[in-house]
């Protein structure tokens, strides 16, 4: 072959996916909220997210702490607040 007429590289067996050399993003620091008397998940969501309907996201992230009834949060419980 003459210069300039080299065959093109064959990338037909290359698969897409995550890079093994890219640095992993630093973990975001978890935000927490300590329940006080008179709180409800909807009040907390309204205060932190500006939308009371987002209480479910807080509940889902804290089922192990809260238990089976999202209406029974207790003062002193420390809840993890997920990103909005």
RALINTA-V368810 format. One record per helix or strand of 3 or more residues. SS is the DSSP state (~ for helix, > for strand). FROM is the first residue (numbers start at 1). TO is the last residue. Records with the same first field share a line. If there is no record, write none. Layout:
SS: FROM-TO, FROM-TO
//
This chain:
>: 31-34, 78-81
~: 41-49, 52-61, 63-66
//
